[in-house]
Structure formats: C-alpha cells, structure tokens
Amino acid sequence: MSDPDPRLLELLVCPNCHGEVAYVPEESVIECRGECGYRYPVRDGLPVMLIDEADKP
C-alpha cells in the first residue's frame, strides 16, 4: 500500500462536518479531527472521502 500525497492531504477536509483531517499511516485511514470523528479508508494511496464508506464512531 502506498501513502497519499502530502500535498493532497493539505487540501482535504471532512465531507461530513468540514473539520480538519489527519492521515493515520499505521491504519491507512484519514481521520476527522473535527466534530464527527469519522475515519475514511485509503485505498492504493487514494483517500476514499465518501461518507457512506467512513467508519463512524
């Protein structure tokens, strides 16, 4: 698996609450640091920023 491009990560926000996100490389997920805390999968180096694909707390 490859990591997402760091330049792309700077542009991303959570599609659910519009909060900041952070990449968690150990789990290969993009984690919302805002209100909702949703976790979005990263597949083949591409973040899948779809609410329906997110793990919800």
N, C-alpha and C positions, 0 to 999 in steps of 0.2 A: 504494500500500500504506500502511496505517496502522500505527502502533506500538501495542503492547499498553499497557493502562492501567498506570501505575506502581504503583498500589495492588495490582493483581493480581500483579505481579512480586514484590512483597514477600512474598507468601504461597506462591509456588511453590518446590518442591524437586524434585530429580531423582527420577523414579519408579523408576529403576534402583538407584542407590546412596544415595538420600536426601541427597545433598550439596547445597550451595548452588548456585544458578544465576545467570547474568547474561545480560542481553539485549545482543546484538551488532547494533546497528541497520544497520551497513553491509552485513551479510549476511542480515539479517532472520531470525536464529536465536536460540534460548535455549541457552546453552552451560553445561554442568555444570562447576563448578569443583571438584568432588569427585573421587573415585577414578576414575570411569569415563570422564569427558570426553565423554560423548555430547552431540550437538548436535540440538536439536529445532526443526523449522520453525515459523515464524509465518506464518499464512495469514489474510489480511484482518483483521489486528490481533489474531488469536486464537492463542495458543500451542498447538501440537499436541503435547501431552506424552504421547505413546504410544511405548513402547519400540520397537515394530515400525516406526515412522516415523522414528526417530532415525538420524542419521549416526553410525556407530561408528568410533572411531579405530583 
